[in-house]
Amino acid sequence: MLFAQIRANVAQERESGRHMRFLGLILRTLFLTLVVVITARVASPQNETIWSAYETPSDLFRIILGAAVCLFVAVQIFRYSRDPADMRRWVVIGGAAVPLALVCAVVIW
């Protein structure tokens, strides 16, 4: 009877861990996607179109740097840790960072 109860507790803990990992993965992906959106918006030319940005060196540099950062962060979306503890950490980090990033995206837009 004691072993059955221990097995049930382990199974329940394992199922709860799956949900936490999934929630951590969702929050991490949402946060990194918001970072890409914010970076793309900030890196876009301010007064010109994308095709005339080569005339202003600062705009061209901003576009190139923004594209590099967006590419790096987009790659990081698909390169996540398989460690369950890392995903559980993202539940806490994402819970705080996603609303902040969302507010920043709304203000910047």
N, C-alpha and C positions, 0 to 999 in steps of 0.2 A: 504494500500500500504506500509506503514511504517513497519507494522508487517511482511508482506511477505518478505521485504528486510532484516529484522532482522533475520527471520527464515533461509533465504538463507545464511546469513553470519555465523550463528551458525552451519548450516549443513556443510558449507565449512571448517570452523575451526575444526569441529569434524573429518572430513575426513582427513584434514592435520595432525591432532593429531594422527590418526591411522597410517599414513605413518611414522611419526617420531617415534612412539613407535615400529613399526616393524623394522625400520632401527636401532634403539637403541638395540633392541633384537638381531639382526643379528651381529652388531658390538661387543656386549658383548660376545656372543657365540663364535665368531671368536677369540676374544682376549683371552678368557679363554681356548679355544682349543690350541692356540699357546703356552700359559703358560704350559699346560700339556705336549705338545711335547718338549718344551725346558727343562722342569724339567726331563722328562724321559731320554732325551739325556744326560744331565749333571749327572744324577744319575746312569747311566750305568757304569759297570766296565771299567777301562781304558785300561788295557793290557790283560785282561783275558776274558774268556767266562762267561756267567751267572752261569754255573754249578760249576765253580771252585772259585767263589767269596767267598765262606765260608772259604777258606784257609786264606784270608787276612781280618782281622777284620774291617779295615777302609772301604774296598769295600763293605763288608756285611752291615755295618752301613749305608753307602751312599745309597745302594739299598733299604734298609728298609725305611729310611727316605724319599727317593725320591718316593717310592711307596705310602707312607702315604700322602705326599703332592699331588701327582697326583690324588689319590682317593678323597681327600678333594676338590680339585678344580673341578674335574669331577662331584661331587655331587652338587657343586655350580652352574654348568651350568644348571642343571634342577630345581634349587631352585631360581627362579628369582622373583623380586618384581612385584606385579600387579599394582603398582602405576604408572600412566602415567608420572609423573614428574621424577621418577627415570629412566625410559627408555629414556626420552628426554635428561637427563644428560649423559647417555651413548653414545648419538650421538656425543657429544663434546669429552668425554673421549676416546671413541673408535676411533674417527677421529685422535687423536694424538697417542694413545697407540698401535693400530693395526700395523701401519707402523713401529714403533719402535720395536715391538715384532717380526715382520717379518724379519727385518734387523738382530736382535739378533739371530733368528733361522737360518738364512742363514750363519751368521758368525760362529756360534757354530757347524753347521753341517760340 
